[in-house]
């Protein structure tokens, strides 16, 4: 065991550490602090809960104790993946730098830029920021990064998961090449390895423990349920909480929507629970986390992004409502308990759909958690129930069809001789010349039944003569002919229809028109 007094810290910094109640350094602190004080780059690999924050905060305070900040030109930069983790780093500076004149500012999203810009204008020694807000302020011309002497990247593998690696690369290029870099990560995937090779200069590699190794102070349990139904999973979670002596605990879900649903369900069943995830307002997230730290809130329902890396020293239980998609996340989740030598318990709810994710976790941690059996009636919770019968499923409307289309039956039309008269007997609109329509009616006469509602009168053959009247009638409008009918010869390939005498009189031809006409002269 290494005492802080043997690490080369100044009396002022050492006293600040002692005031917080710590005297013995963790392995990552004992190895990283002397190297960082010597001005060398550090590549620290350690699981969560091993004291990484103090491992870079203390040497940063020592290195910056001499010198003075200039307006809009910070001397050190600390990058964190989440707002909560950045706020935790700021709290560490507040504890360990209280005996110095160093200043710092927290640059995170979800809050107003006004106070942040005002602090930058006065000049600060340390920027503690998330990548998005830092680049936003830089693009607005509120700061310059060419005066950065020390740069810290915390939880680099979480930066990778959140898609921040392009932003990190850009920030590295904005800082001077002659800088000291302290780079910390719980795991070292290939992309993180490439990043360290590109921007770190001959770093000292410090590996405090085997990557993705769970702490021995954590007792792990596995609970299998026969259904993937959310109702069954929530019932299993409540049963586990009722069995265990939960002083305070964190429930981890894979999706933000599930965080809200699970928190609401727990509150409805009498549990003191509240959600925390990235879509909530920053002020609400800060208050929820503060209540959980102080003990005012008992159960915190969280997503991986919101809760990973948080320094909450005394969490008794961790519940994995969902099996994590990435095996590394399981290690970080249960690392919220069993910290600082205290004992903790971790539970994982497993459904039939989680087999692949569970296999990845087992291969990573190289152990099999103890299995628990819950005495619940799964048939009423979506598990073990038979599938719906075909008759029952057919009673429901098919997807994409309305209920009316499914249950409506065809209606037979009543027999009506008037309505169901042949179509040829009813007057219809047509584009054919009148002569052709007349011929069509005459040809359909033979097929018209005797019981027709409107029998058609025969058309007599008569010359085309206009009936004399007292006042001459207005000539009837010429029927509109198609363009093809106006050409000589009628439609293409057809002879023009002959014009019949007496057309248009029907059976009302006057008798005097039937008399023979004698022409004189």
Buried (B, 14 or more C-beta within 10 A) or exposed (E): EBEBEEBBBBEBBBEBBEEEEBEEBBBBBBBBBBBBBEEBBBBBBBBBBBBBBBBBBBBBBBBBBEEEBEEBBBBBBBBBBBBBBBBBBBBBBEEBBEBBEBBBBBBBBBBEBEEBBEBBEEBBBBBBBBBBBBBBBBEEEBBBBEBBBBBBBBBBBBBBBBEBBEBBEEBBEBBEEEBBBBBBBBBBBEEBEEBBEEBBEEBBBBBBBEBBBBBEBBBBBBBBBBBEBBEBBBBBBBBBBEEBEBEBBBBBBBEBEBBBBBBBBBBEBEBEBBBBBBEBEBEEBBBBBEBBBEEEBBBBBBBBBBBBBBBBEEBBBBBBBBBBEBBBBBBBBBBBBBBEEEEBBBBBBBBEEBEEBBEBBBEBBEEEBEEBEBEBEBEEBBBEEEEEEEEEEEEEEEEEEEEEEEEEEEEEEEEEEEEEBEEBBEEEEEEBBBBBBBBEBEEBBEEBEEEBEEEBEEBBEBEEEEEEEEEEEEEEEEEEBEEEBEEEEBEEEEEBBEEBEBBEBBEEBEEEEEEEEEEEE
